[in-house]
Structures are given as structure tokens and as C-alpha cells.
């Protein structure tokens, strides 16, 4: 890595332990170093190297443990999400996203909740994860519940378009996609996430009035039904309509070019 990075290079770190080697090489070579922190709590690797960065781009305003010369940039999402508007016709369709690997906790919660939700008129599209797909199907069969369970959703923007409510983990990508899709959400943060960053990601959206946080310890079918009903309130749609899209790639690139 040390041989690959030159003094004339510009290096953008995105966090995680994998960022350590290029960060060290950039510091030693005197390359122009920048950082983008995706989560609402700055991770350890980013905290170490932020002081060496010319600018530190933050997805979330008020990122905890942030260091360095910070700029609020938002989090990059696919261009599809730039043009979303709040859904005009409510079809009571739930989109469930357990993250790229799926979530056994979320899969089991949804299987236990599906019967009461469908009886209340909701339909469910559930991305269960490839490794957990068969297990999730069995969970739904055990509960005698109905849902459109899929291992993976190729065109997730299309499913956001159809959804009236998103139930998901709260990684930064999912939080920003849901915000920019202007869909209400129930976020169930992964309890073991480092520095509780998923909890703080979800709380950011909750403070905007466009999402509710349901912790794993408080997650029950009854509570999920309450939050599904909350998502239908007119004031939630009003808050969603006020969400402002940030063109994060442009902000980050221009910030580096003008620095």
C-alpha cells in the first residue's frame, strides 16, 4: 500500500479497519487526505486519522465523537432517490429490509407480527437475506402467516416506490435511502453495533418526525402494530415532504477540489 500511494494522490477514507493501511500510507507520503464518516458516531479508525485530514465529511449533523475539520455532506445514495416524493395513494404495503446479510431477529419478529398486520389490511414484502431465506420461509409457515419473502431485492428503489412503510435495521445507507424515499420507517437498531451507532442513526430520523425507533428489547408484534398505525398519520407525511435531498457526492468532490 505504501508503494501505491504517492504524494500527488488524493485519498478519501470511508472508515473501518480496512481504511487503516491506506490512511497510514497517505500520512507518511504526505498525500491529500480526506475522510467521510457514514454513521452518527465516528468510528475508531476515523477518529485516529481525522486529525490528519484536510476535511472530514459527515453524513449526520451532530455526529458524536467527531474530530477534525468537519463538513456536513449527508450520505451518498443512488441517484434514483433524488426524485422521490411522499406516496400519494396509500396501499398499506410494508417493505422489510434486514441489511445486506439479512437479520434473524427482524425475520422472526416479522413472522410473529405478520398475521395481525395482514388482518389489519397490510401486505408485506420482506427481504430476508440469502443465507436466512429458507429459515425465514419456515418462520412464516410456523406462524401460518402470509408475506412475499425474498432472499434479495435487486431493484430496491422500485420497492421503496411501492412501499407505505419501511421496517428495517438502521445502517446509515438504509436510513438515508428511507429518508430520501420519503417513506415513514420503523427502525430496529442492531443492538451489538459498535458504539450503538445504529441506535443513533435511527434517533436522527426519529427527531425529524419521519421514523420511530423500536429497540430489540422493546420489539413486540403489538408495538409494531402501534407504530404501523402511527405511520399513517397526516403529520408524518407532512414531515416527509419537508425532507431535503443532499447531493452528497457533489458536496464531497467539490469540497476536495476547492480545498
N, C-alpha and C positions, 0 to 999 in steps of 0.2 A: 504493500500500500504506500509506503514511504517513497518508493521509486516512481509510482504512478502519478502522484500529486506534485505539481510544480508551483513555484512562487506566483506565476502568472494566472493560476487557476482561481476560480470562484467555487467554493464548496458550500452547499446547503445541507445542514444536518436535519434529520426528522426524528431523532430520538431513538431510544432503545440501545441495548448493548452493542449491536452491530455498528452503531454510529461512532463508537469509541476509537476504532483504528483510523478511519479517515479524519476524525477530529484531531487526533494526535499528530498525524502526518501534516495536516493543514497548519497547525500551530507551529510545528518545527520548521516547515518550509516558508512560513510567512505568507501563506495564501490568504485570499479574502474569504473570511469565514462568516457564515450566517446560519441561523437556526430557525426552524419552525416547530413550535410546541403545539401538538394537536389537542391535548387534553386540558382540563380545567385545573389540574395540579401538575406543575412541572416535574418531569421525571428526573431521576438521579443523574443520568448521563448528561442530560441537557443542563442541569444545574451546574455541573462541573465545568462545562465548556462555554456556557453563556457569557461568562466574563471575557472570553477571548473573541467574541463575535462582534462584528460591526453593527449588526441589528439582530434583534430577536423578535420574530413574528409570532403573535399569539392568536390562537383560534378563539379563545374565550376572553371577554373583558373581565378583568379582575382575577386572572389566573393566580392560583395560590403557589407560593414558593418560587415565583418568577424572579429571575435575575437578569442583569444586563440592560441594554438599551432597547426597550420593548416598543413594539408597534402592533396595534390591533389589526389583524388581517382577515379574521374568520378562517374557516376550514375549507379547503378545496373540495368540491363535489362535481359530479358530472354535469356538463352543460345543460342536460335535459331539465335540471331542476330550476334553472333561472327563470323559466316562463310559467311555472305553476301558479294557479290561483286556488282559493278555497273551493271545495266542491259545491256545486250549486244544487244538485239533486241528491238527497240522502237515500242510499240503498242499504244502509246498515251492514256494511261489509267490513270485516276486520282483516287486517294484514298482520301476521305474526312473523317476526324476524328474530332468530336466536343468535345472530352473528355468523361469521363465515364457517365456523365449525359446528354450529347448532348449539343448543342449550338443553341438557336433560331436564334441568329444573323447570325451564319455561315450557318444554314439551309436556311434562307431566301436569303442570298447573293448567295448561290449556285443555288437555284431555279431560281433566276433572271439571273444568268450567264450561266445556262446550255444550253440554246438554241444556243447561239453564240459559245460556246465551242464545242458542238456536230456538229454544222455546219462546224467547223474547223477540224473535224476528231477525236475529243476526246471522249472517253467513261468515264462514271463516276460511281464509287462505293461509296456510301455515308452512313456512319454510323450516323444516326440521333439521337440516344438515344431513349430508350424505351418510356419515357413519351412524347416525342415530335414526335414520329414516324408518327402517323396519321396526325398530323398537317403538317409535312414535306411533306408527300404524297400530301396533299391538295395544298401546296405551289407549288409543281411541276405541278400539274394538272392545277392550275390557270394560270401558265406561259406557258402551253402547251409544257412542256419540258420533256425530257427523262433522266432517271437515274435509276440505280439499288440501290434503297433506302432500307436500312436495319435498324432494331431497334438496333441490336448489332452484332458485328463480333466476333465469338468465336475464330477463329484462325487468329489473326491479322497478324502474321508473314507471313502466306501464302499470304495474300492480299498485304503486303509490297513487297513480291517477285514478284508479277504480276504488281505492280504499276510503272509508269514512273514519276509521280509527286504526292506529298502529300500536301494536303491543310488542315491545322489543327490549333487548338489552340496551345499554346506553354508552357504547363506544362513541367516540367523537364523530366518526363518519355517519353513523346511524342518526345521531342527534341532529346533525346539520342537514342531512338529507330530509329528515322528517320535518324540520323547521321550514326548509325552503320549499318542500312539497305542500306546505301549509295544511298539514293534516294533524289533528289532535293526537296525542300519544299518551300511553301508559308505559312508563319506563320502569323496568325491573333490573336495577343495577346488579352486576356480578359482585357478590359480597367479598370475594377474595382479590379483587382488582387492587393493584399496587396503589398505596396512598388513598384508597377509596375514590380513585379518580372517576369511576363510572357514576358513583353517587353524586359527586359534584357536577359532572357533566349534565346529569338529569335535573339536578336542582336549578341549574342555569335556565333550562327550558321551563321548569315549573314557575320560576319567578316571573317569567314573561306571560304567564297565564295560558300557555298553549299545551301544557303537559302536566301529568301527575306522576309523582314518584311512588312506587309501591316496592318497599324493601322485601327481600326474600323472607324475612322473619314475619312480615305482615301480609304476605301474599296468600289470599284465600279466594275461592270462587265467589263468595259473597261480596268481598271487597272489589273484586274485578268487575262484577256486575254493577256496583255502585259507580265505579269510575267510567264504565261504558256509558251509563246514563248521563254522567257529568259531561262527557264529550259532545253530547247533542245540544247543549245549551247555546242559545244565540250569542251570548257574550264570548264564548270560546271562538266562534267563527269570526267575530269582530277582532279579537286579538290576533288570530292567524292572518287576517287580511293586512294587518299592520307590520308583519314581519318583513324586514328589509334584506334583500339579497346582496351579499358582498361578493364581488368578483375576486376571490382570494388569489388565484394565480397571477392576475394582473397586478394586484397590490404588492405581492411578494416580488415579482420580476421587476416592476418599476422601482420598488424600494431599493433593490440591489443595483439597478442601473444608475439611479440618481445619487447613490451614496458616494 
